Amino acid sequence: MFLATILTFYGMKGTLSIILVHMISSDYFYRELFESVTIVVLIHSIFVYGTILWACFTFCPLKERWLLRKM
């Protein structure tokens, strides 16, 4: 349940970022740069956060996971 909540939050964050970038007018000079940076950051965060969460839930004992929830 905890992992699904975190992944849902990051999915909404990425979707909102892409929507906001596509709201920039098409004649804006740096629009392509903003799109590229947004997609790179989104993909990077998916893999980094996914790997960290996988490692946390795979290698942390249940007692330490309880401590992580309080943070």
N, C-alpha and C positions, 0 to 999 in steps of 0.2 A: 504494500500500500504506500509506504513512504517513498520507495523508488519510483513508483508510477506518478506520484504527485510531483516529484522533482522533474521527471522527464516531461510531464505535461506543462509545467511552468517554463522550461527551456524551449519547448516547442512553440508556445504562445509568444515568448520573447522573440524568437526568430521570425515567426510569421509577422508580427507587428513591425519588426525592423524592415523586412522586405516590402511590406505595404507602404510604410512611410517613405522609403527610398523611391518607390514607383510613383509617389504623389508629386515628386519634384517635376517641374515642367520640362518638356523634352528639349527645349532650346537652351537650357542651362548648360554652361560649358563643362562643368565637372560632374555631370550626372552619371556618366559611365564609370568614373572613378569611384563615386559613392556606391554604385551598384556592385562593383568588383570588391571593394573593401568590405561591404556588408556581407556578401556571400562568403568571402574568405574567412571572416571572423565567425560567421555562423557555422560553417563546416568545421573550423578549428575548435570551436567551443563544444560542438557535438562530440567530436572524437576525444578531446581532452577530458571533458566532464564525464563522458561515458566510461572512459578508461579508469578515471579516479573512482567513480561510483562502483564499477565492477570490482576493482581491487579492494575497495573498502568493504563491500558486502561479501567478498570471497575470502579475504584473509583476516578480517577483524573478527574476533570472537563476539558472541552475542552480548556479553557484558560491556564491551567497549562501544558497541553500536548504541546501547542505551545512553551512553555519555554523549555521543555525537548528536543525538536528537535534542539534547538540552542546549546545544550551541545556537 
